[in-house]
Structures are given as structure tokens and as C-alpha cells.
């Protein structure tokens, strides 16, 4: 929920709380402000291992109090980028700045950074309290201060009643929260999380995502999260940087990445998508029409693009934006016909795999709004598919 969605009374309370503790004020969208100063800067950063380029000339700005996700598959370079930020690897070329300070030559333990590893790396012989207090003891803080900060952190992660237990006496989600508390107790400016929820089962992972968001908002610490899980990134992030073969191919808010991918790779990587190949037959300032050999009718979109006449493009349409009908729709564009080959019932929705006469497969998802949907559509049915003019995106790469 944003500030604008709060009632006037709630906004007053929020503003009062922010005045007392600015760290817990709702984070402004600083990346939208052209005058905002970035908190983390990757300036033309390259990392090579012998002849292999793991990170290829990346420039990226991350702003204070963001929960930024680096999203990519194995070998995309996301973990290498995180390790350079932590100081475990040094760039082959380029600069990394944190809060305006160049990190060149600064050891990991001297950076205003803490890192939470996927394995959690808890000490099995120490209690929860002692695990969290470990870093504070090494810094020589007074016992009274350590006890107070550990207690506050245990309360924040809702483990105050489990402080005396050992890690093996905790569930996976509880161990994850202990690792998070240990990472935050030293008040880092920046927290790096490497696949933080990868060891949790699906249901627990979904629950923990919201806990992680709440803790980040409460502490005001800037989070940089590495993940290969698209749903996790979409849930957690203020912004996402999609990585592929050492490059950041698109940066944006989750909605923008999903609805307006800038390439076929991003469209495929984020969620499910139908890509329809065709050629531009009409290109206006505010609209474009594409002819595809797979479609019964032209594809019409209410946004213009910059391309050459007749250029080959892909039209990306998400499965949930396609409507099904037994009757021929009235519209003359954005429609096709095919045969249902497979149906998957997923509880909240059903997935239809539909084969066009050209042989191309189209995937359609429909929400199961009614408890008993009946046999509206079944295997081998001939169906018509159609969608709105603002539902698809033209991709030139």
C-alpha cells in the first residue's frame, strides 16, 4: 500500500512516525527522480575469469532503501555481481561505489555491507541469541548493548520465544529469520541476500517473502537480492534487473518488466508468454499492424514502434489476456482459431494448450471464478481466441 492509498488519519500517523524515525518512513521512488543520488553505483564494471567474461561492462544505479532484485538463470552473472559488491571479488575494470565511496581496495569486513548466504551459515553449537550476537561481540560492544540489540532483533523477526534454542531445533523458515536477524543486527547500510529463500518449500517461501518485505520496510536498510525465481523477484522487488550472459538486459519495476518487456528473452523469462512472429504492414505514430502466417487475422496494437517498413517482429501476448469463445468474435483483428489439445486444472486457474491450423501452439489461462466451471471447454473443442488492442507488445529484438 502506498501513502496515497491511506486515509487522511493514517497518513497523519505515518508522517508522525516518520518524523520520529525517518528510516521507517515509506520509501520514496527515488529511481523516478532524475536528481536523486544513487546509493550503489556500478560504473562500467567488468569481471573476467581468465578468458571467460562473467560480468560484461555493467552500469547500474540502486537507490537508498530499495529492495532491488538481480534476476537471472545460472551463469547469468548475478552472483558474481553480488560478490563484487560484497568485496569477495574485485572487478577486472570499472568502479563500484557505495554511498558515494569508491570500494576499490576496501576489504569486505570494512565495507558498510552485510551478506546473508543461501546456506544461512549458522553456528550449530550456539543458541539463536548467541548466533545473532556473534558479530557484535567481535566488535567489542558492551554486554548490555548486545543484549538489548539482540532482543530487539528477535522481536522483529518474531523469534523472541526461541532465543535459547539451537539451530537444529528450528524449522527452515525460523533458521532463515535467524540468519536475517544476524545480518541486520550490526545495522549495515546495505544487506546482500544470495538466494535467501531457496531452501524453503513453496508455501513457506511465499509466507516468508512478505515477512522479508516487512522487515526491510521497518529497518529502512537497502536490500540487494539475487534470485533465479521470477515469482520471488516479482513479489519482493521495488525494481528488478534482469540478467543474461553477463549483461543487464532490462531494469524496471515488476509491472513494467512483465507488461512491457524490451526483448523476446525478457518476455520468455518473466512468466509465460505467446510469441507470434510476423511482419509490419502498417506503422503509425500511435498504432501498428502486423501480419503473421500463423494468424487468421492481422494483429493490431495501439502503440507505435520505431522500425523499418516490413520489418520482422515478435508480438508478445500473455496467456491470461486471451479470451476464449465458441462463437466467432465480432472484431476483425487480434483473433485466431484452433483446437484444444491439453487442459491443466491448477485450482485458481485452468491452462489451455491450443493448436492453430498452422501448427503453432497458443497457451491461454482462465481464472476459475465459479466453484463448478462445468464442461465449458474440453479436449478437441474448436475455439476462437481474441484479445484487446492494448493487451500485446511488439518486440523488435
Secondary structure, 3 states (H helix, E strand, C coil): CCHHHCCHHHHHHHHHHHHHCHHHCCCCCHHHCCCCCCCEEEEEEEEEECCEEEEEEEEEEECCCCEEEEEECCCCCHHHHHHHHHCCCCCCEEEEEECCEECCCCCHHHCCEEEECCCCCCCCCCEHHHHHHHHHHHCCCCHHHHHHHHHHHHHHCCCHHHCCCEHHHCCHHHHHHHHHHHHHCCCCCEEEEECCCCCCCHHHHHHHHHHHHHHHHHHCCEEEEEECCHHHHHHHCCEEEEEECCEEEEEECHHHHHHCCCCHHHHHHCCCCEEEEEEEEEECCCCEEEECCCCCCCEEECCCCCCCCCCEEEEEECHHHCEEECCCCCCCCCEEEEEEEEEEECCCEEEEEEEECCCCEEEEEEECCCCCCCCCCCCCCEEEEECCCCCEEEECC
